[in-house]
Amino acid sequence: MEFILPKASLLLEARHRISSFVHHTPVMQSRLLNEISGATLYFKCENFQRMGAFKMRGAANAILSLSPDEQARGVLTHSSGNFAQALSLASKQIGVPAHIVMPQNTPAVKKAAVKDYGGRIIESGNSPQEREAKAEEIRLHTGATFVHPSNDLQVILGNSTAAQELVEDVNDLDFILAPVGGGGLIAGTALAAHALSTAKVIGAEPSGADDAYRSLRDGVIYPSENPDTICDGLRTNLGDVNFPILQNLLHKIIRVDDKDTVHAMRLIYERMKIVVEPSAAIVLAAVLMNPEIFSGKRVGLILSGGNVDVRKLSEVFSLAE
Amino acid sequence: MEFILPKASLLLEARHRISSFVHHTPVMQSRLLNEISGATLYFKCENFQRMGAFKMRGAANAILSLSPDEQARGVLTHSSGNFAQALSLASKQIGVPAHIVMPQNTPAVKKAAVKDYGGRIIESGNSPQEREAKAEEIRLHTGATFVHPSNDLQVILGNSTAAQELVEDVNDLDFILAPVGGGGLIAGTALAAHALSTAKVIGAEPSGADDAYRSLRDGVIYPSENPDTICDGLRTNLGDVNFPILQNLLHKIIRVDDKDTVHAMRLIYERMKIVVEPSAAIVLAAVLMNPEIFSGKRVGLILSGGNVDVRKLSEVFSLAE
């Protein structure tokens, strides 16, 4: 199948569309992490994004791209993670109903967050099949538009706005790194970098959940089976919308062991004094473990989010000892 | 004894003197913490200062205020905490020797940090008397100038630059809060606010180490005896240099229980996504526990630092449960 690159104007439209609903997040630097890495690092702090993660960008763009009629009928997703919260908060701000299908075994704290943001929770069975069946039932009943957390072009275009801001704020980057989970952030990053810069885009993926690495190597989408990683945001599958973007625009994927991710995460806490989740710290680990690629280069790193259970941080950091 | 207010020009000179050795740190806001507090909060992020704390400001100013001869002979302090690191790093940058007297029982990690920053460590016995005797011995031997971590006018003037930046960046503050430990930061904050704004300055002090509260109430300096608080930076005594400044310029001291400090610290991690130490989070706790003072007001909060052992964070956060 032929790959058709989305027009650059679509990227810029997404940026314009969501601008009043998201923060233009700051870019941070650390003298010490530059010394350690031998590179010049520019951290794009999506942990400071509303709701604590880049997901707000894609969620807002997906909702704002709908017609007024569609908006009135609302949006729908099945997610137990950040995207459910992002879609709920974006819906509340824009003023449309959000229906969130969550498995019965979803932790209470995640349900509470969605409720806080005004999302309507519908419980489903715990299997993917039950979840999807329930979502389809709600869709037929309400007429709401289903929004996939990562395999949706408008979500990807929304996510692209983080890298758009980064290349606007920092000139002449050689590389931009983003984590690889469901593929929505890395695909948006690749689109933005290709359209607006000469930076090569590299994905960082956990060794214990390297389905994207294997999928790109073999040219077929492998499901993420029994993922084994502390990066809880990076356990999901690629999809047919983001995969061709990655096949055409991604420079490469670097696989990272959890131990190295946790070490990088500790450096970010201790040296930069900011809170990030393991799924974000993985990009710094990829840089630190590969000086032959990054030494002497100007490197943008998308810190995807900072939603971590602070009461369990000691447990996380102990993994690197 | 008559109190003589240091001239405003001294404050501005300190600011100018240290400007190339410290960061002008950012001011952060949080929509959610504004909602929770009912006030408009401006967080002065000294956790992003070099070396992770405001202490760099006072250390740099103390060294830069010396004559060339004095600088050549070096500086000297006894401290096992942040100030030892700050004096070491500032000395290294300015190019003067730093002698740091540390008790034998100082944790290895703190000694390593001082060594990393180029400080020369001299071990002493563990009692305050032994520490002071050793410092005096080194002073006589080297001719180095002793710099007290908090009871030194040049240190206080250096510390004042954090609040100077804050009132320059944010207009019309009603209050500025800073933590009260040895009195060096709160005294500098009070001087800056008095000279350059109409803001009232309030100190936040742990209930379990409320020597400054009692000292100001009774008009005598009480030593800090058996302090019982998680705020390890706030266990020290006031001194004869900073006490009169506080007597004349401080609006009041609010005492804060550790449980409330830890709760505030968790809000800062979860909502602002930044790393702070308990001694910094105490200022937010003081605001949250006293809506009758702060509701509807514009409040500056000096987040003094972010040097915390991240491997022990779970332990800290469990104190609020």
Boltz contact constraints between the chains, C-beta under 6 A:
constraints:
  - contact:
      token1: [A, 47]
      token2: [B, 273]
      max_distance: 6.0
  - contact:
      token1: [A, 48]
      token2: [B, 273]
      max_distance: 6.0
  - contact:
      token1: [A, 269]
      token2: [B, 275]
      max_distance: 6.0
  - contact:
      token1: [A, 269]
      token2: [B, 310]
      max_distance: 6.0
  - contact:
      token1: [A, 273]
      token2: [B, 47]
      max_distance: 6.0
  - contact:
      token1: [A, 273]
      token2: [B, 48]
      max_distance: 6.0
  - contact:
      token1: [A, 273]
      token2: [B, 275]
      max_distance: 6.0
  - contact:
      token1: [A, 273]
      token2: [B, 306]
      max_distance: 6.0
  - contact:
      token1: [A, 274]
      token2: [B, 274]
      max_distance: 6.0
  - contact:
      token1: [A, 275]
      token2: [B, 269]
      max_distance: 6.0
  - contact:
      token1: [A, 275]
      token2: [B, 273]
      max_distance: 6.0
  - contact:
      token1: [A, 306]
      token2: [B, 273]
      max_distance: 6.0
  - contact:
      token1: [A, 310]
      token2: [B, 269]
      max_distance: 6.0
  - contact:
      token1: [A, 310]
      token2: [B, 317]
      max_distance: 6.0
  - contact:
      token1: [A, 311]
      token2: [B, 314]
      max_distance: 6.0
  - contact:
      token1: [A, 311]
      token2: [B, 317]
      max_distance: 6.0
  - contact:
      token1: [A, 313]
      token2: [B, 313]
      max_distance: 6.0
  - contact:
      token1: [A, 313]
      token2: [B, 314]
      max_distance: 6.0
  - contact:
      token1: [A, 314]
      token2: [B, 311]
      max_distance: 6.0
  - contact:
      token1: [A, 314]
      token2: [B, 313]
      max_distance: 6.0
  - contact:
      token1: [A, 314]
      token2: [B, 314]
      max_distance: 6.0
  - contact:
      token1: [A, 317]
      token2: [B, 310]
      max_distance: 6.0
  - contact:
      token1: [A, 317]
      token2: [B, 311]
      max_distance: 6.0
